[in-house]
Structure formats: C-alpha cells, structure tokens
Amino acid sequence: MLSQDEINYINKFLLKSGEELDLPKNLNNDPFVELKMIKKTERTFRVVGVIALAANVQTEQPFILDDELLEIGFTTKKKIQLNEHNPNTVKWLNHGFIIKEIRLKRDGKTVDTQHFRMGYRLYDYQQSLLRAQEEKLEQEFTSWKTKMKSFFLSPVHETTNPRDKGYAACLMITNEICGIEVDQLKEWQSFPSGWSLSKRLKFLHFITAFLQLGYQKIYFDWKEIGASYYQEIGGSKEFDRNKDDFITQLEDWAQCPITLLGMTSLGKITPLYFSGQITGRYSDYRNGPVHSLTDLSISEEDYTTNSTTLWLVENRAILTRIAAEKNFLKDTNTLMLCLDGHLRSSHKNCIKQLLTNGKITQVLLWSDYDPDGFQIAKEMYLTVKEKHNGAIRWITHTKQVFNHWPEYEVYMLDLLKDHRIEQEQVLGGAADWKKWISP
C-alpha cells in the first residue's frame, strides 16, 4: 500500500498541470502497482500515462544506496533511460528508489515515451541529507557567532588610515551578521547573490581569521591566515579554493585593497582603465590617450573630474575605440571608465569619488547583452545611484537609450530568452555616441 507521502510526492513532481492520479479504491497488499495518470474535463476523460512503482516498501529498515544509483544523479525533474531488465534497475525499482513513468499518445493506448524517475524513497533520502547538512551549518554558524562575540571583546592595536577604516568596516558588517539567524544569512545582501550558504560560512571564518591575524601583525602572508586560524596540518590551505573570491569580497567590505590591510606577496595590482580628465591629490590626467589608475592609488587618492558625463563600459575594446576618435571625449566633456569585465571594489570607490567630488550630471552604462553583462549593469547602477541623483542611461542592442532601470531590466530579461550579444557588435560610430550622450 502506498503512503500519503508517496502520493503527495507523485502529485507534486511527476504529474503535469491538470493531471491527477486515478487511485484504485483497494490497492491491496500487492508489492508492485501501476497507477494511471489522467486528465479530465467536463466533457473528456483521457489516460495520459502510467506510473509503475513498488508498494509496501519497508522504509523503516536501514539501507545502503548503491554507488551506481548515486552516480546517475537523479533529481525530481530528471528523466533517465535505464535497461529495465538489468538486475540493478529491478532492485532499485523493487526498493522504491526509482519509478517507471510511461507517457501515452492522445489515443490513451500507444506508448509515446517511457523512462525512470526518482522514487519517493530516494527523494526522502536526499532530503534527510539536506536536513542534516542544514543542521550542521546552523551549528557552525552559532559556533562562529560565539567566536566573533569574544573577538569583539579583544583589545585592538592602533592602525593607520586606510587600514583602520578597512578593519572597522569589516567589523561593523560581521557585527551585524552576528545578530541574524542562519535563514537570513542565506539571503544576506553583503554577499554575492550566487554564493551558497556553505560558502558564506566559509568566508565568515576567513574574515575572522584575517581580522585576528591583522590585529596581531602589521604584515602577513596568505598562508598565515588559515594556518593561524585552524592551528592544524593543512590549515594554511583551507581558504585556497576560494582565494580570489574571498579577496575580492574582503576588499568590497573593507573598501580598501587587501595589500593596504597587511597582506603581502599577492604580486598583483588591479588596474582601472579610462580616458578623459581626472584630477587627484597626487596626479592629474588630461583628455587624450587611455590611462590607468590602480587599486592602490584609488585608495590613497580622492579623485575628481570636470567632465559632465561619466560613461561606464564593460569591455576594453570599447574604451580604446572611442578614445581613438579624435577629440570626441573632450568635445562631449565625457569621462569613460572601463570595468574590464568585472566591477571590483576599487572601481566602485573611484566611481563614488568622481560622483561625489566632480561635476557629473549624467551617467551612461553600457555592458554586454548576456547574463554576465546584465549582472554588471545592475552592479553599476547600484553603485552609481548611491552618489548620483541625476540622469542615468542604458544603451540597448538596437542603439536606443533607456532612462530608467525597471524598463532596461524588463528589456534585458526579454532579450536574454533568445539572444547573447557583445558590445562590440553594436559599437556604432561618433554620430551614434553623440545621440546617446545628448538624446
């Protein structure tokens, strides 16, 4: 006999819209049952398929799943072709791990397709693993909060700007996180939206390790972070897998390059390419060729500009082409920054400096017409709107201009259903660019 949980599982994951199970009044104690899937209206009644599955499975008995079954990677949506005469297939079917689904043609008799789907028993097993993992992560989060609360009570030695500001910013965010529950952590906006809960927790361990070491030593190496935190063999490699992501996220929280926070031996500098007029306390760039700032200079400077239009582009080829158009940026009083495929924390800092200190009245945002480009467009918009109340414009693949984020968002979501387009494909010429700047 089938349990109500099994019936609910079939209704939720196997039946399509408008379909229902035709359950016999008496399932008896047959070890194997076939259930009709039907679709009926006021005038019609049609059998659309048949489900074959084991009944009376002793679910309370312990079991060990075959590696071969796990390697198939069943999900609630996955349809798998298996040899139904294979001993493994027969065994999995008899134990309730898989279900045979037969779909019929409109005549209700002829077989259209047949395949195997995940059975309730395998689904329940997967759910139990997820619950165990969630409980483990919840305990880990609680343990981390306890560790961080004791850390807030620890004395801190004096540091100098911008290091002290960076550490204070990180402590402020971690303090906020200490006050939330694990369910909130899954959606907490201080992390990239694509990060899993386990990755967020791993980063919290990383930030704790970084802060602890940074308050003990002025300078330290990457390997020291994990080694000092875990105090065990292999600890120095604990964060290696996520090194680039964690460094980027740390810099975003600290609003400061990691090298200025005490990290040594990274051996890389993050550039920001641009063309146009920019002035800082230690430097002055005029209209002309393509220049570059660095994450280190941005953290030490307080840049401004006399340009009235700030144009942010995703790709370097766009910057070099428009900068090569003689006097175009100068004549239109435009400053163009290239994000080079990724909006980094130093880029955000520079953009905010220019918007705060400069004479910018409008901002143009232009990125690729693909999922990554759409994400960059959103990040650019969120960064700009923090410091800018003037006009913001987005350029479409048809060389039109949108003036509001909601309409650009709708346009991109519709476009991405069928298309992927790079900026270079719709580059246009000076006449187009002038229209975008002065529509």
N, C-alpha and C positions, 0 to 999 in steps of 0.2 A: 504494500500500500504506500502511496506517495504522501509525504508530509506536506503541510501547508507551506512550509518554507520552500520546498522544491517547486510547488505550483506557482508561488509568487515569483520565484526566480525565472521560471519559463515565461510567465506573463510579462515580466519586465525586460528580459534580454533576448528572447527568441521570437516572440510574436511581433508582427509589424502593426502599424496603425490600423485600427478597425478589425483586427483579428482577435479571436478568442479560442480557448480550448474547449473541445467537446468532451467533457469528462463523463465517462460512464457512471451509472448510479452505483454499481458494485465493481470495484477493482479486484475484489477477492484477495488472495494472497499469492497471485502469480509473481514469479521472480522477474518477469520481463513484461513490459506493457507497451502498447502503441497507442498514442493519443492523436486524434485528428485536430488539425488547426482549421478553423472555419471562418468564413466571412459571410455575414448575412445582413440583409437589409429588409425593409418591409415586404419586398417582392421576391427577393432571391435568397438562396442558401447555397453556398459553394464550399467544397472542401479544397483548401489551398495547399495543404501539406500534411505530413505525418511526422510525429516525433516518436522515436523508439528509445527507450531507456530502461534501466534496471529499477525494480521496485523492491521494497523490503530490504534495503541495504542496511546492514548493521553499522550505523555511523559512529556508535559509541566505541567500537573496537579500535584499538591502535593500529596504525598502518604506516608503511614507509613508501613514499612515492618513487616510482622508477625514474632514474635519471633520463631515460629516453622520453618519458612523458613531459618532464620539466623542460627539456631542451626544445620541445616543439614550441613552447612559448604561447600556450593558449591564453586568450583574453575573452571577455564577454562578447566581443564583436568578431573575433577571428573564426573563419571557416576553413577547415583543414580536410584535405583529401587523404584518407588512410585506406589501406587494404583491410577490408572488413573480415577477411579470413585469417589475417595474421594473429598469432596467439596473443601478442601484446594488446592489439585492438580489442579482441574478445575479452581479455582480462579487464582492461580499463572500462569497457562498457558494462561488464557484469558488476564492477565495483562502484559504479556511479560516477566515475571521474569524467566520462565523456557521454555525449548524447548524439544519436544519429538523427539528422534532420533531412527529410525528403520534401522537396518542393514540387508541386504538381502544376501542370499547364491548366488553362482555363476550363478544359473539359472535366477537371477534377479526378482524372484517372491516369493520364500519361505522366510519367516522371519527367520533370524539367531539369532539376539539379538534385544532387544528394551529396552530403558532406557531414563532417563531425563537428560538433560544437562543445565548448566547455560544459561539463556537467556541474550540478549543484555542489557535489562533494568536493571537487577541485576548487570551485569558487569559494566555498566555505574555508577551505584550507588556506587559500591565498589571503582571504580576509583576516584570518587568525594571525597570519604572519604580519600583515599590515598593522593590526591592533597591537601586536607585541612590539613592533618597531616604533609605533607612536608612543607607547608607554615608556619605552627605553629613551626616546628623545625627550619626552616630558620630564623624566627623571634627570636626564643630562642637563636640561635647561634649568631645572630647580637647583642642581648642584652648581652650575655656572653662576647663577644669581647669588648664591651663598658666598662663593669665592669672590665675586665682584664687590659685594657689600662690605666684606672685610678689607678689600683693597681700597675702598673709598676712605677707610679709616687710617690707612697707612700714611706716614709722612711723605711729602714730596719735596725733592730738592729744587732749588731755583733754576730756571732755564731762561734763555733769552729769546726775544722775538726772532723769527716767527714760530720757533719751536714750541714755546709755551702756549701760544694760541692754538696750535695744532693739537697738542695733547689735551688742552682744555675742551676743545670741540669734540674730540673723541670721547672724553669722559662724560660730557653732557649727554651725548647720544646713548652711550652704554647705561647711564643712569636712568634714562627714560625707558630703555628696554627692560631694565630690572623691575619696572613697575607694571609690566604687561604679562598676559598669560600666553601659553605656547600656541594657542589657536590664533592669537593676534600676531604672533611672530611670523606665522606663515604668510601674512599679507602686509607686514610692516614696510612702509614706504621708504625707509632708509636703506633698503636693499634693492638690488636689481630684481625686477618682477619675475625673471626666469629662474631665479635661484630656488632650489628645493629647501625644505626645512632642515635637512641634514647639513647642507652646505652653509646655510645661515648660522647654524650652531657651530660649525667648524670655524667660521670666520670670527664668531664671538670668542672662541678660545684663542684664535690668532691675535685679535685685538687686545685681549687681556695679557697674553704673553708679550706682545710688543710693548704695551704700556709698562708692565712690570720691569722689563729689561731696560726700557728707556729712562725710567726713573732711577735706575741703579747705575747706568753707564751713559756717558755722553755719546760715545760711538760704539757701534756693534755691527756684526755681520749677520746676514740672513740665517745662516745655520745656527747661530746662537739663540735665535728666538724659540724654535721648537725644542732645542736641547735644554735650555734653562727652564722651560715650562714643564716638559714631561719628565725630565730627570731619569731617562731610561735609554737603553740602547735603541737606536732608530728614531729617537725623538727629534733629532735635527732634521729628519726628512718628512716629518708629519704634515707640513704645510706645502711641500714641494709641488704636489699635484695641482694646487690652485694658486701657485705663486703669482702669476701675472694678474689674475682676477682679484686676489686679495690685496695686492699692492695698489691696484687701481682704486679699489673700494676704500682702502685706508686713506689714500690721498684725497678722495672725494669727501670723506668725513672730516679729515683734518684741514681740507682746503689748502694743502701745502705739499710740495714734493717730498717724497719719503727720505731723500738724501738730507734734507734740512731737519728731519726729525731724528737723525742719528744713524741712519742706515748707510753703510759703506759697501764698496765693492760691487755695486749694481752695474756700473760701467755703461750706463746709457742715459741719454738726455732726450727728453720729449720735445720736439720742435712744434712750433705753430707758424705755418707759412702764411704770408699776407702780402698785399700790395696796396699802397696808399699811405696816408700821412698818420703817423703815430709819434707821440712825444712822451718821454718818461723823465724821471729824475736824472738818470744816467745816460740817456740815449735819445736820439731824435732821428726819425726816419721820414723821408720825403717821398712824394709821388714819383714813380718811376719803375724800377725793376721789382722782382719778387724778393722779399726779405724773409727772415725767420726770427722769431723770438724763441726762448727756451723756457721750460717749466721753472728753472732756477731764477731766470731774470724776471719772469712774471711774478713770482712770489716775493721778490725784493723790490719790484717797481710799483708804480701807481700810474698806469698809462692813461693818456687822454688823446683826443683827436678833434680836429676842426671839421672833419667830414660830417655831412648831414645825413648820409645814407651809409648804413652798415649792411654789407651783403655777406652772408654766411653760405659757403658751398661745401659739399661733401668731398669732391674729388679734386686732386691736384691739377689734372689736365684742364679743368675749367678755369682755375686761377691763372695758370700760365698763358692760356689762350686770351683771356680778357685783358690780362696785364700787358700782353704784347700789342694790343690795339692802341696805337699811339695816342696819348693824352686822354683816352676815354675815361679812366677813373678820375683823373684830375678835373676834366671838364664837367663831369657829372657830380663832382665832390663826393666820391664814393670810396669807402674803405672796404676791401674784400679780404675776408679771412677764410682759410681752407682748413677744414677739420680732418682731412686725410682719412676719412672712413670711420672715425670714432671720436665722439665728444668726450675728451678727457677732463679731469678736474682742473688742470692748468688752463685749458681752453675756456672753461666756464669762468674761471677767475678773471681772465683777460677780458672776456666779453662784458662781465659785470663792471669791471673798472672803466671800460670805454663808455658804457651806457651811463654810468654814474658821473664820470668826470667830463665827458665830451659833449658835443653839440648835436648829437644824433637825433633826428626827427622821425626817421623811418628805418625799418629793418626788413631786408629781403632774405627769405630762407629757401634754399634750393638743394635738394638731395635726390638720390636715385629713386626710381619708381619701383621699388621691390620691398620686401618685408624689412630688411635692414635699413633701407633708406627711409622708410616710414617711421621706424623707431627713432632714427637720428633726427628726423623732422620734429617729432614730438619732444625729444630731449632739448633740441634747440629752442623750441617755442617755450617750454617750461623755464629754461634758463633766462631767456630774453624778457619774459613777462614779469620776472621778479624785479627788474630795474627799469622797465620801459613801459610807458603808458601811451606811447604814440602808435603810429601805423605799423602793422606787421603784415607782410605779403608773402604768399606762397606761389611758386611758378608751377604750372601743370605741364604735362607732356604735349599738350596742344598749344603751348606758348600763351596760355591765358593766365590771368592773375586772380587769386582768391585773397580776400581781405580779412577772413575770419577763420579761425581754426576749425570750428564744427563743420563748415562746408568743405574745407580741404580734407578733413578726416573722412567724411562721407564719400567724397570723390575717390580717395585712395583705397578705401575698403572695397568699393565697387570695381576699381581698376585692377586691384590685386587678384580678383577672382579669375582673370584670364590673361593678365599681362605682366611682364617684367621688363622694365625699360631703364637704361642708364642715362645719366645727364648728358653725356657726350652725344647721344642720338638726337637730342633736341637743342643742341647748343645755339644754333642760330647765329646772327651777326649783330653788329653795333646798333642797327635800326631796331631790332627786337629788344636788345638790352635797354635801350633808352625808353622804350614803351613800358617795360617792366618797372623801371625806376620812376617814371613820370606817366602813369596810366591816364 
